[in-house]
Amino acid sequence: MIRQFKPSDLNPMREIYNHYVENTLLTFDEVALTETEFSDKLNPVFSKFPCIVYEKEGKVLGFAYATEWKQNPAYRFTVSSSVYLHPEALDKGTGTSLYRKLIEELREMKIHSIVAGILMPNEKSTRMHERLGFSKVAHLSQIGYKFNKWIDVSYWQMIL
């Protein structure tokens, strides 16, 4: 079931996120976040934008949220999107379902543009964004560095 975030979801969400921090290139955080750090990271989201979770049998298996793209007022109708899944929820359509719900909520808020950064290569995320209607708008070579490796990032955009 997809539902709105509640404060008791914060720790399971942090555990999912920290899996990606410690084991993948999918986030540029390099050290697992504490409860306070993770809460501080998401607090700006809760006051302005949707944060939704996927729960199955009482267990949080994924979450999606939007954040401010840039702080300048002219960007107020553009957001950045993020989706993270528990390894148990991968390749089951959970990410796509979360993303569709997030997009729906952003449309209702009159958001005009969604920007998603994808660390490359990442064929699964690329295919999902294409299926949802995002278009690749930029590719930045060797923009990040993690695990002794330079990382490319592509940016994808959806106009609502």
C-alpha positions in Angstrom: 0.0 0.0 0.0 1.2 3.5 -0.8 0.5 6.1 1.8 1.6 9.4 3.2 4.8 9.5 5.3 4.3 9.5 9.1 7.1 10.1 11.7 7.4 6.5 12.7 8.5 5.7 9.1 11.7 7.8 9.5 13.9 5.0 10.9 12.9 2.4 8.3 13.4 5.0 5.6 16.8 5.8 7.0 17.8 2.1 7.0 16.8 1.8 3.3 18.7 5.0 2.4 21.8 4.0 4.3 21.9 0.7 2.4 22.4 2.8 -0.7 24.9 5.1 1.0 27.1 2.2 2.1 26.8 -0.2 -0.8 26.1 1.7 -4.0 26.9 4.8 -6.1 23.2 5.8 -6.2 23.6 8.5 -3.6 26.6 10.8 -3.1 26.4 10.6 0.6 29.4 8.6 1.7 28.7 7.8 5.3 25.5 6.4 6.8 23.3 9.1 8.2 22.3 9.2 11.9 18.7 9.6 12.8 19.2 13.3 13.4 21.1 13.8 10.0 18.4 11.9 8.1 15.6 13.8 9.8 17.4 17.1 9.1 17.8 16.0 5.4 14.0 15.4 5.0 12.5 18.1 7.3 12.4 20.7 4.5 10.5 18.1 2.4 7.8 17.6 5.0 6.9 21.3 5.2 6.5 21.8 1.4 6.4 18.7 -0.7 5.0 15.1 -0.7 6.8 12.3 0.9 5.1 8.9 0.4 6.0 5.4 1.5 5.3 1.9 0.2 4.3 -0.4 3.0 3.6 -4.2 2.9 2.6 -6.2 5.9 3.5 -3.4 8.2 7.1 -3.0 6.7 8.3 0.1 4.9 9.8 -1.2 1.6 10.3 2.1 -0.2 9.7 5.8 -0.2 9.6 8.7 -2.7 9.7 12.4 -2.2 10.3 15.7 -3.9 12.6 18.6 -2.9 13.2 22.1 -4.0 15.2 22.1 -7.3 17.0 25.4 -6.5 16.3 28.1 -4.0 15.8 31.0 -6.3 12.1 32.1 -6.5 11.9 31.6 -10.3 12.4 27.8 -9.7 9.4 27.5 -7.3 7.4 25.3 -9.8 10.3 22.9 -10.3 11.2 20.0 -8.0 13.8 17.3 -7.8 12.5 13.8 -7.2 14.0 10.8 -5.3 12.9 7.2 -4.9 14.5 4.6 -2.7 13.5 0.9 -2.3 14.4 -1.8 0.1 16.3 -4.6 -1.7 13.3 -6.9 -1.2 11.1 -4.5 -3.3 13.4 -4.2 -6.3 12.1 -5.3 -9.8 8.5 -5.7 -8.6 7.1 -2.4 -9.9 7.3 -0.7 -6.5 9.4 2.2 -7.7 7.2 2.9 -10.6 4.1 2.8 -8.4 5.7 5.2 -5.9 6.8 7.5 -8.7 3.4 7.6 -10.3 1.8 8.5 -7.0 4.4 11.2 -6.4 3.8 12.7 -9.9 0.1 12.7 -9.3 0.6 14.6 -6.0 3.0 17.1 -7.6 0.4 17.7 -10.4 -2.2 18.5 -7.8 0.3 21.0 -6.2 0.6 22.7 -9.7 4.3 21.8 -9.9 5.3 22.4 -13.5 8.6 20.4 -13.9 10.3 17.5 -12.2 14.0 16.9 -12.5 15.7 13.6 -11.6 19.4 13.0 -11.4 20.5 9.5 -12.3 24.0 8.2 -11.5 25.3 6.6 -14.7 25.3 3.9 -15.9 21.9 2.9 -14.4 19.8 1.1 -17.1 17.0 0.2 -14.7 16.4 3.8 -13.5 16.8 5.1 -17.1 14.2 2.7 -18.4 11.8 3.6 -15.5 12.1 7.3 -16.1 11.6 6.9 -19.8 8.5 4.8 -19.2 7.1 7.5 -16.9 7.6 10.2 -19.6 10.9 11.8 -18.5 13.3 12.9 -21.2 17.1 13.1 -20.8 18.2 16.7 -20.8 21.8 16.7 -19.7 24.8 14.4 -19.0 27.6 15.5 -16.7 30.8 13.5 -17.0 32.8 12.6 -13.9 30.9 15.0 -11.7 31.0 12.9 -8.5 33.6 10.8 -6.8 32.7 7.9 -4.5 34.3 4.5 -3.7 37.5 5.6 -5.5 35.6 6.1 -8.7 34.5 9.0 -10.9 30.7 9.1 -11.5 28.7 10.5 -14.3 25.2 11.9 -13.7 22.4 12.4 -16.2 19.5 14.7 -15.6 16.0 13.8 -16.7 13.0 16.1 -16.8 9.2 15.7 -17.0 7.0 18.7 -17.8 3.7 18.3 -16.0 
